[in-house]
Amino acid sequence: MLADDLLEILRCPACVREKDGLLDYYKESWLICKDCNRKYPVVDEIPVMLISEGDKWVDVASADLPVPPPAIK
């Protein structure tokens, strides 16, 4: 579980320069950008905020995301 104060400051790294980049915390396992729909996994309570990682999941429906997310290689 991520702390509320951390969730308040995290933003999508792909969107933050041009848009708000606000994130939804989904099933305590994913951060989903409200602007671009990139999905960033939370692995061992650490958000993986790499644009390349978010790109991997952009076309996957939220309901189809694996919980917990797969390990990052």
N, C-alpha and C positions, 0 to 999 in steps of 0.2 A: 504494500500500500504506500503510495506516494504522499508526502506531507502536503497539506493544503497550500502552505506558503510557497512550496516549489511549483505546484500546479498553477498558481497565479502568475508566476513569472516566465514559465516555459512558453515558447512560441515556435511555430514551424520555421525552421531555418530557410526554407525555400521561399516563404511568403513574407516574412517579417519586414523586408525592406520596402515593399510596395503595398502590403495589406496588413491587416491585424495579425494574421497567423494564429488565431486562437485555436486551442486544442480541446477536444472532448476526451475525457478519461473513460475508456470503454473496458468494462469487465476487469478492471484492475490489471490489465495486461497490454493495453494499446493506448496510444495517444493519436487521435484522428484530427487532422486539420480541417477546420470548418470552411476554409477557402479553397484549397486545392485537392482535398480528399486523400492526401498522403497519409499513410498509417505507419507510425513508429512503434516498434515493440518495446515493452518494458521487461527486461530480463534481469532476474534476481533483484528486483526493485530499483533497477538502473535504467532510465530512459535512453534508448539508443537513437539519438537525434541526428543521424547521418542522412543527408538527402538521398544518397544512393540506397539506403535501407528503406526509406519511405517510398521511393520509386518502385521497389519490388512489390509492394502491396497496394498500390494506388487503384488497380482495377479489381481488387478483391472486395466483395461486399462485406460489410461489417459483420453480418451474421455468419459468414464463412471463415472468418479469421480464426486461426488455431489458438486455443487457450489451454495451457500457456504457450507463448510464442516459441518457435524453435530457437535453439542456440545459435548465436551469431558465429559465423566461421570467418 
